[in-house]
Amino acid sequence: MIAAELPRSTHRGWQETVAIVLLLVGGFIFVFGWLVGVVLLWLSDVWTLRDKLLGTLVVPGGLALPAYLALGFGLSSSTTDCVGQVGGAMTCTTSGGIAGWEQTLIVLAIAAAAVATIAVAVHLARSSRVAG
């Protein structure tokens, strides 16, 4: 029997379950875990080419990417310098940081990346049938 004639698995097994988990949270393991998830995804016969491309290209790194982005933008800060006038009010100026509307866009983009990652994991889980 040649390889092309061998029956292909159409049910999700341990390899596919591990792939989904690693695609979702494997990026927290020095990105190595996510890469292992991608390899397992592509080695599986359960998913279509479209599924494999979604799992690979939608938010590389899984939930680690939006988490690291949130931490990075959360650490950006502004500085405020205040100068007091004799017998008068203080004058303060703020420099650096991100404007309010820009912060909102960044938060929305990070949230969208997290939602997209979870949606792909759910899609992969639903598009593979559990062996039973």
C-alpha positions in Angstrom: 0.0 0.0 0.0 1.4 3.4 -0.9 1.2 6.4 1.3 -1.5 8.1 -0.8 -3.8 5.0 -0.3 -3.5 5.1 3.5 -6.6 6.2 5.2 -6.5 9.7 6.6 -7.6 10.6 10.1 -10.8 12.7 10.2 -11.0 12.9 14.0 -9.2 15.1 16.5 -6.8 13.2 18.6 -4.2 14.2 21.2 -2.0 15.9 18.5 -4.8 18.2 17.4 -5.8 19.0 21.0 -2.2 19.9 21.9 -1.9 22.0 18.7 -5.0 24.1 19.6 -3.8 24.7 23.1 -0.3 25.6 22.0 -1.6 27.9 19.3 -3.7 29.7 21.9 -1.2 30.0 24.8 2.1 28.5 23.6 3.5 31.9 22.8 4.0 32.4 26.6 6.7 29.7 26.4 9.3 31.9 24.8 7.2 31.7 21.5 8.6 28.2 21.1 5.3 26.6 22.3 3.4 28.5 19.6 5.8 27.3 17.0 5.3 23.7 18.1 1.6 24.3 17.8 2.0 25.5 14.3 4.1 22.4 13.4 1.4 20.1 14.9 -1.3 22.0 13.0 0.4 21.5 9.7 1.3 17.8 10.4 -2.4 17.0 11.0 -4.7 15.6 8.4 -7.8 16.8 10.2 -7.7 20.4 9.1 -8.0 21.9 5.6 -5.4 24.2 4.1 -7.7 27.2 5.0 -7.8 26.1 8.6 -4.0 25.7 8.7 -3.5 29.2 7.2 -6.0 30.7 9.8 -4.2 29.0 12.6 -0.8 30.2 11.4 -1.5 33.7 10.2 -4.2 35.1 12.5 -2.3 36.6 15.4 1.0 34.8 15.4 2.1 34.0 18.9 -1.5 33.4 20.1 -2.6 35.3 23.2 1.0 36.1 24.1 1.1 38.8 21.4 -1.8 40.9 22.7 -0.6 40.4 26.3 2.9 41.6 25.5 1.5 44.5 23.5 -0.8 45.5 26.4 2.1 45.4 28.8 4.3 47.5 26.5 1.7 50.1 26.0 0.7 50.0 29.6 4.3 51.0 30.5 4.4 54.0 28.3 4.0 57.0 30.4 3.9 60.8 30.3 5.8 63.2 32.5 4.3 66.3 34.2 6.4 69.2 35.1 5.0 71.9 37.4 6.4 75.3 38.0 5.2 77.5 40.8 5.0 81.2 40.5 5.6 83.5 43.5 2.3 84.5 44.8 0.5 82.8 41.9 -0.9 79.5 40.7 1.3 76.6 39.5 1.7 76.0 35.8 2.0 72.4 34.8 2.9 70.9 31.4 2.6 67.3 30.4 4.9 65.7 27.7 5.1 62.2 26.3 2.5 59.5 26.5 -0.3 58.7 24.2 -3.4 60.8 23.5 -6.7 59.5 24.8 -8.2 58.6 21.4 -4.9 56.8 20.4 -5.0 54.8 23.6 -8.6 53.8 22.8 -7.6 52.6 19.4 -4.7 50.6 20.8 -6.9 49.0 23.5 -9.4 48.1 20.8 -6.7 46.6 18.5 -5.3 44.6 21.4 -8.7 43.3 22.4 -9.5 42.4 18.7 -6.2 40.4 18.5 -7.2 38.5 21.6 -10.7 37.8 20.4 -9.4 36.7 17.0 -7.0 34.3 18.6 -9.8 32.7 20.7 -12.1 32.6 17.7 -9.5 30.7 15.6 -9.0 28.2 18.4 -12.7 27.7 18.7 -13.0 27.3 14.9 -10.2 24.7 14.9 -11.8 22.8 17.7 -15.2 22.8 15.9 -13.8 21.9 12.5 -12.2 18.8 13.9 -14.4 16.1 15.2 -13.6 14.4 18.5 -12.7 10.7 18.1 -15.0 8.6 20.0 
